[in-house]
Structures are given as C-alpha cells and as structure tokens.
Amino acid sequence: MPLALSKAHVEQYKDQGWLSPLDVLTQVETTKARSELAAFEAEHGPLAKRVERSRAYLPFVWVDQIMRKPLLVDMVEDLIGPNILCWNAIFWIKEPGAGSFVGWHQDVAYWGLDNRELVTVWVALSNASEQAGCMSVLPGSQHQTLDHSETYDPANLLTRGQHIQDIDPADTVAMPLQAGQASFHNVATAHGSGPNNAEDRRIGLSLHYMPTHTRQTLADWDSAAFIRGEDHFQHFDHAPRPKRDLDPEVMAYHARSADSLRRIVYSGADTSRTTL
Ligand SMILES: O=C(O)CCC(=O)C(=O)O
C-alpha cells in the first residue's frame, strides 16, 4: 500500500509523468514560508537574483523543514522508494507583469543524473493560476528524449533559455495550484510556464528528490540533502542541516555546493548567469 498517495496517483505518475494538485502545506505553514521569504528579501533584495535561490535548503531552516515534511516525503517515497536524497531546492519567482516565462524543457537533459527516477515536487507558496503562469506538462513525455534549442532569451528563466519547439498546446495539461498545494513531475517530463499576468507574485519552491543510487555524471563532486532511508552508495556528499538561517559555516558549504551545481547546469553552455 502506498504511504500517502492513492494507487491511482502512483499509476498516473508512472504512465503520465505528473500528478497535480496535492495538498502538502497547511495555511499556517504557507503563510510562515511567505513571511520568511519577505523578511529575507527586505534585507537582501529579490531572492530570484541571488545565489541562495538554489540549494535553498542550506541557507534557510524553513526550506529544510518544508523539504523534510513527513507527508510530502511519504508521497515522494510512494513514487521513488524509501532511500531518498534531495538534489536541489530552487525558487521560481515570477513578478506580476514582468514577462518572464519558463520554456518547455526536460530537466534530465541538463542535470547530469544517470537515471530518470528523480521527481520534482513544485510547492506553491502563492496561488499559481493559469493567469499567474502556472506550470504545464506534456503527459507521457518522460519516455521520450526531445530536442532543445538554446536561445539565451533573458526573459526565459532557464539557464540557457532552452526551449523544445513544436509542442502542441492541445497535447499539454496545465497544473494550476492554490498556495500550499504541490504538483509532481518526473525529471524527464517536458514542462514549462507562461508569464505572470495576475496581481500577486507567483512563488514556487521546486524540490528535486532522487533515490540514493543516482549518480552525477557531469562533476566529480556534488552534494544533496539526505532525507530518509539508507544511503549505501554515498554518490553525493550529504549537505549539513542549517540550525539557523544564513549560518556562516553552512553558507561556506553552500558556496561550494552552488559552484558544483553551476558547473553542472552550465556544462557546455555558451554563457552563464550569476544566479544559476
Ligand atoms: O516554475 C516554473 O514555472 C518552472 C519550474 C521548473 O522548471 C521546475 O521546477 O523544474
């Protein structure tokens, strides 16, 4: 029996490569996360332009707590088994009217991982309606390898402005979410999102969980948060857990971890951005 999902959910994920919407955070947890984010930005400026946006389980205790929430990890275990690492936790923030979007892409093409088992849990910290530029997926695409054009369009939030051409909107499914809900998609499921034309910011926290047997092929050293089960493989250095936000020792590790991530996601790219 699955721990937290229904058998129908597990079957849909296997066949279609996505699930949505699922309730993962309470209103209290969502409000707290949003006010922690606002407090950070009041002092340091927009998170979207800062390196703490990535591997965000290191700078922020509250991200570490969301990532380890038992209900959420139970759902992940239902999809990828009991031995779990979290490779990245990354914020996707689209300001209203800014025109930024995320081109259609398959993450598996850029992350250097040696299998297609990683699941992304995209947690909405604000309402992500279609008007606000919620994500859409191409169901079943997790079984395919699609060609990406690398446009370096600055409005495209992806590292290389990558984009899969010729996806017919009629074949895609939008995944609107209320704050506190999450969508799940496989590392090879093609996905993207349009601009935010709503009045509020669209804030997503994307959590990338993978089984401990996964290997990194684009770097000799990479790190991940150890979440649950056993890690007999030790392919990834286990990231320290923060006891307080922006702890200098943990931030020194974050600098190394973010540097490794940068080398991986920009491997072979023409140019790189400073914020990942
Ligand atoms: O937030 C978005 O619209 C895209 C996020 C994304 O590409 C991801 O979580 O893998």
The ligand as an SDF file (V2000), in Angstrom:
LIG
                    3D

 10  9  0  0  0  0  0  0  0  0999 V2000
    8.3210   27.4400  -12.0720 O   0  0  0  0  0  0  0  0  0  0  0  0
    8.2240   27.1510  -13.2560 C   0  0  0  0  0  0  0  0  0  0  0  0
    7.4100   27.6520  -13.9790 O   0  0  0  0  0  0  0  0  0  0  0  0
    9.1450   26.0890  -13.8310 C   0  0  0  0  0  0  0  0  0  0  0  0
    9.8230   25.2880  -12.7800 C   0  0  0  0  0  0  0  0  0  0  0  0
   10.6430   24.1890  -13.2990 C   0  0  0  0  0  0  0  0  0  0  0  0
   11.0900   24.1780  -14.4300 O   0  0  0  0  0  0  0  0  0  0  0  0
   10.9320   23.0740  -12.4060 C   0  0  0  0  0  0  0  0  0  0  0  0
   10.5320   23.1100  -11.2510 O   0  0  0  0  0  0  0  0  0  0  0  0
   11.5660   22.0810  -12.8590 O   0  0  0  0  0  0  0  0  0  0  0  0
  1  2  2  0
  2  3  1  0
  2  4  1  0
  4  5  1  0
  5  6  1  0
  6  7  2  0
  6  8  1  0
  8  9  2  0
  8 10  1  0
M  END
$$$$
